[in-house]
């Protein structure tokens, strides 16, 4: 059985591997997946890093109650349970938001930061010009949620996030599409009623305080606000570097795992992480 850590109102399932005492990496999954999205990176980097991944509250093997909580506190609790003092945080989508919030709230625990298609907490969406495809998919997603049509919701979420609003499903590899559906089904969390608390210090107002090496990853087929967010992070975080995937949407680490892992390894090596 994988280890778990008990936090107020939840039990968080996590995995840990790699040499004890090696530089540590904590992976935080996207909202359309579970910690299984990191399978390729977890296996590859465990060769020379202490790697940890967990299911965030309400997802996968992390059941939670109807109670208030803070995602950054859960993240730190997993590091504590794994016996890791300091780690590089690698977060996809909402996982990157949590990683950034934890970096600002607990800078002594973070040695590096990687965000993938992530929006900083507190980002305003006013004035963002969404495409008609995005608006149509969002409306369809709301309708499916209201009807509790899980099959339709999975299909729409995979199209919007994994494939990308302006790409057709037949433009991506069938293996990736099947994996995207599998991860989304496994991430079923729609009945979770826990209440995530807004961070006291919103990241959008404190990006200049991030003092660790930072890599901002973005796919050219991602949703509009994620691409806007990437520009905000690159402009606001001192020394932040960019990695663009011209042939990916919201989850380049899943769609192109070998290339993503190579880019991550190179960045880690250049910063001695």
Secondary structure as a PSIPRED ss2 file (coil, helix, strand):
# PSIPRED VFORMAT (PSIPRED V4.0)

   1 X C   1.000  0.000  0.000
   2 X C   1.000  0.000  0.000
   3 X C   1.000  0.000  0.000
   4 X E   0.000  0.000  1.000
   5 X E   0.000  0.000  1.000
   6 X E   0.000  0.000  1.000
   7 X E   0.000  0.000  1.000
   8 X C   1.000  0.000  0.000
   9 X C   1.000  0.000  0.000
  10 X E   0.000  0.000  1.000
  11 X E   0.000  0.000  1.000
  12 X E   0.000  0.000  1.000
  13 X E   0.000  0.000  1.000
  14 X E   0.000  0.000  1.000
  15 X E   0.000  0.000  1.000
  16 X E   0.000  0.000  1.000
  17 X E   0.000  0.000  1.000
  18 X C   1.000  0.000  0.000
  19 X C   1.000  0.000  0.000
  20 X C   1.000  0.000  0.000
  21 X C   1.000  0.000  0.000
  22 X C   1.000  0.000  0.000
  23 X C   1.000  0.000  0.000
  24 X E   0.000  0.000  1.000
  25 X E   0.000  0.000  1.000
  26 X E   0.000  0.000  1.000
  27 X E   0.000  0.000  1.000
  28 X E   0.000  0.000  1.000
  29 X C   1.000  0.000  0.000
  30 X C   1.000  0.000  0.000
  31 X C   1.000  0.000  0.000
  32 X C   1.000  0.000  0.000
  33 X C   1.000  0.000  0.000
  34 X C   1.000  0.000  0.000
  35 X H   0.000  1.000  0.000
  36 X H   0.000  1.000  0.000
  37 X H   0.000  1.000  0.000
  38 X H   0.000  1.000  0.000
  39 X H   0.000  1.000  0.000
  40 X H   0.000  1.000  0.000
  41 X H   0.000  1.000  0.000
  42 X H   0.000  1.000  0.000
  43 X H   0.000  1.000  0.000
  44 X H   0.000  1.000  0.000
  45 X H   0.000  1.000  0.000
  46 X C   1.000  0.000  0.000
  47 X C   1.000  0.000  0.000
  48 X C   1.000  0.000  0.000
  49 X C   1.000  0.000  0.000
  50 X E   0.000  0.000  1.000
  51 X E   0.000  0.000  1.000
  52 X E   0.000  0.000  1.000
  53 X E   0.000  0.000  1.000
  54 X E   0.000  0.000  1.000
  55 X C   1.000  0.000  0.000
  56 X C   1.000  0.000  0.000
  57 X C   1.000  0.000  0.000
  58 X C   1.000  0.000  0.000
  59 X C   1.000  0.000  0.000
  60 X C   1.000  0.000  0.000
  61 X C   1.000  0.000  0.000
  62 X C   1.000  0.000  0.000
  63 X C   1.000  0.000  0.000
  64 X E   0.000  0.000  1.000
  65 X C   1.000  0.000  0.000
  66 X C   1.000  0.000  0.000
  67 X C   1.000  0.000  0.000
  68 X E   0.000  0.000  1.000
  69 X E   0.000  0.000  1.000
  70 X C   1.000  0.000  0.000
  71 X H   0.000  1.000  0.000
  72 X H   0.000  1.000  0.000
  73 X H   0.000  1.000  0.000
  74 X H   0.000  1.000  0.000
  75 X H   0.000  1.000  0.000
  76 X H   0.000  1.000  0.000
  77 X H   0.000  1.000  0.000
  78 X H   0.000  1.000  0.000
  79 X H   0.000  1.000  0.000
  80 X H   0.000  1.000  0.000
  81 X H   0.000  1.000  0.000
  82 X C   1.000  0.000  0.000
  83 X C   1.000  0.000  0.000
  84 X C   1.000  0.000  0.000
  85 X C   1.000  0.000  0.000
  86 X C   1.000  0.000  0.000
  87 X E   0.000  0.000  1.000
  88 X E   0.000  0.000  1.000
  89 X E   0.000  0.000  1.000
  90 X E   0.000  0.000  1.000
  91 X E   0.000  0.000  1.000
  92 X E   0.000  0.000  1.000
  93 X C   1.000  0.000  0.000
  94 X H   0.000  1.000  0.000
  95 X H   0.000  1.000  0.000
  96 X H   0.000  1.000  0.000
  97 X H   0.000  1.000  0.000
  98 X H   0.000  1.000  0.000
  99 X H   0.000  1.000  0.000
 100 X H   0.000  1.000  0.000
 101 X H   0.000  1.000  0.000
 102 X H   0.000  1.000  0.000
 103 X H   0.000  1.000  0.000
 104 X H   0.000  1.000  0.000
 105 X H   0.000  1.000  0.000
 106 X C   1.000  0.000  0.000
 107 X H   0.000  1.000  0.000
 108 X H   0.000  1.000  0.000
 109 X H   0.000  1.000  0.000
 110 X E   0.000  0.000  1.000
 111 X E   0.000  0.000  1.000
 112 X E   0.000  0.000  1.000
 113 X E   0.000  0.000  1.000
 114 X E   0.000  0.000  1.000
 115 X E   0.000  0.000  1.000
 116 X E   0.000  0.000  1.000
 117 X C   1.000  0.000  0.000
 118 X C   1.000  0.000  0.000
 119 X C   1.000  0.000  0.000
 120 X C   1.000  0.000  0.000
 121 X C   1.000  0.000  0.000
 122 X C   1.000  0.000  0.000
 123 X C   1.000  0.000  0.000
 124 X C   1.000  0.000  0.000
 125 X C   1.000  0.000  0.000
 126 X C   1.000  0.000  0.000
 127 X C   1.000  0.000  0.000
 128 X C   1.000  0.000  0.000
 129 X C   1.000  0.000  0.000
 130 X C   1.000  0.000  0.000
 131 X C   1.000  0.000  0.000
 132 X H   0.000  1.000  0.000
 133 X H   0.000  1.000  0.000
 134 X H   0.000  1.000  0.000
 135 X H   0.000  1.000  0.000
 136 X H   0.000  1.000  0.000
 137 X H   0.000  1.000  0.000
 138 X H   0.000  1.000  0.000
 139 X H   0.000  1.000  0.000
 140 X H   0.000  1.000  0.000
 141 X H   0.000  1.000  0.000
 142 X H   0.000  1.000  0.000
 143 X H   0.000  1.000  0.000
 144 X H   0.000  1.000  0.000
 145 X H   0.000  1.000  0.000
 146 X H   0.000  1.000  0.000
 147 X H   0.000  1.000  0.000
 148 X C   1.000  0.000  0.000
 149 X C   1.000  0.000  0.000
 150 X H   0.000  1.000  0.000
 151 X H   0.000  1.000  0.000
 152 X H   0.000  1.000  0.000
 153 X H   0.000  1.000  0.000
 154 X H   0.000  1.000  0.000
 155 X H   0.000  1.000  0.000
 156 X H   0.000  1.000  0.000
 157 X H   0.000  1.000  0.000
 158 X H   0.000  1.000  0.000
 159 X H   0.000  1.000  0.000
 160 X H   0.000  1.000  0.000
 161 X H   0.000  1.000  0.000
 162 X H   0.000  1.000  0.000
 163 X H   0.000  1.000  0.000
 164 X H   0.000  1.000  0.000
 165 X C   1.000  0.000  0.000
 166 X C   1.000  0.000  0.000
 167 X C   1.000  0.000  0.000
 168 X C   1.000  0.000  0.000
 169 X H   0.000  1.000  0.000
 170 X H   0.000  1.000  0.000
 171 X H   0.000  1.000  0.000
 172 X C   1.000  0.000  0.000
 173 X C   1.000  0.000  0.000
 174 X H   0.000  1.000  0.000
 175 X H   0.000  1.000  0.000
 176 X H   0.000  1.000  0.000
 177 X H   0.000  1.000  0.000
 178 X H   0.000  1.000  0.000
 179 X H   0.000  1.000  0.000
 180 X H   0.000  1.000  0.000
 181 X H   0.000  1.000  0.000
 182 X H   0.000  1.000  0.000
 183 X H   0.000  1.000  0.000
 184 X H   0.000  1.000  0.000
 185 X H   0.000  1.000  0.000
 186 X H   0.000  1.000  0.000
 187 X C   1.000  0.000  0.000
 188 X C   1.000  0.000  0.000
 189 X C   1.000  0.000  0.000
 190 X C   1.000  0.000  0.000
 191 X C   1.000  0.000  0.000
 192 X C   1.000  0.000  0.000
 193 X C   1.000  0.000  0.000
 194 X C   1.000  0.000  0.000
 195 X E   0.000  0.000  1.000
 196 X E   0.000  0.000  1.000
 197 X C   1.000  0.000  0.000
 198 X C   1.000  0.000  0.000
 199 X C   1.000  0.000  0.000
 200 X C   1.000  0.000  0.000
 201 X C   1.000  0.000  0.000
 202 X C   1.000  0.000  0.000
 203 X H   0.000  1.000  0.000
 204 X H   0.000  1.000  0.000
 205 X H   0.000  1.000  0.000
 206 X C   1.000  0.000  0.000
 207 X H   0.000  1.000  0.000
 208 X H   0.000  1.000  0.000
 209 X H   0.000  1.000  0.000
 210 X C   1.000  0.000  0.000
 211 X C   1.000  0.000  0.000
 212 X C   1.000  0.000  0.000
 213 X E   0.000  0.000  1.000
 214 X E   0.000  0.000  1.000
 215 X E   0.000  0.000  1.000
 216 X E   0.000  0.000  1.000
 217 X E   0.000  0.000  1.000
 218 X E   0.000  0.000  1.000
 219 X E   0.000  0.000  1.000
 220 X C   1.000  0.000  0.000
 221 X C   1.000  0.000  0.000
 222 X C   1.000  0.000  0.000
 223 X C   1.000  0.000  0.000
 224 X H   0.000  1.000  0.000
 225 X H   0.000  1.000  0.000
 226 X H   0.000  1.000  0.000
 227 X H   0.000  1.000  0.000
 228 X H   0.000  1.000  0.000
 229 X H   0.000  1.000  0.000
 230 X H   0.000  1.000  0.000
 231 X H   0.000  1.000  0.000
 232 X H   0.000  1.000  0.000
 233 X H   0.000  1.000  0.000
 234 X H   0.000  1.000  0.000
 235 X H   0.000  1.000  0.000
 236 X H   0.000  1.000  0.000
 237 X C   1.000  0.000  0.000
 238 X C   1.000  0.000  0.000
 239 X C   1.000  0.000  0.000
 240 X C   1.000  0.000  0.000
 241 X E   0.000  0.000  1.000
 242 X E   0.000  0.000  1.000
 243 X E   0.000  0.000  1.000
 244 X E   0.000  0.000  1.000
 245 X E   0.000  0.000  1.000
 246 X C   1.000  0.000  0.000
 247 X C   1.000  0.000  0.000
 248 X C   1.000  0.000  0.000
 249 X C   1.000  0.000  0.000
 250 X C   1.000  0.000  0.000
 251 X C   1.000  0.000  0.000
 252 X H   0.000  1.000  0.000
 253 X H   0.000  1.000  0.000
 254 X H   0.000  1.000  0.000
 255 X H   0.000  1.000  0.000
 256 X C   1.000  0.000  0.000
 257 X H   0.000  1.000  0.000
 258 X H   0.000  1.000  0.000
 259 X H   0.000  1.000  0.000
 260 X H   0.000  1.000  0.000
 261 X H   0.000  1.000  0.000
 262 X H   0.000  1.000  0.000
 263 X H   0.000  1.000  0.000
 264 X H   0.000  1.000  0.000
 265 X H   0.000  1.000  0.000
 266 X H   0.000  1.000  0.000
 267 X H   0.000  1.000  0.000
 268 X H   0.000  1.000  0.000
 269 X H   0.000  1.000  0.000
 270 X H   0.000  1.000  0.000
 271 X C   1.000  0.000  0.000
 272 X C   1.000  0.000  0.000
 273 X C   1.000  0.000  0.000
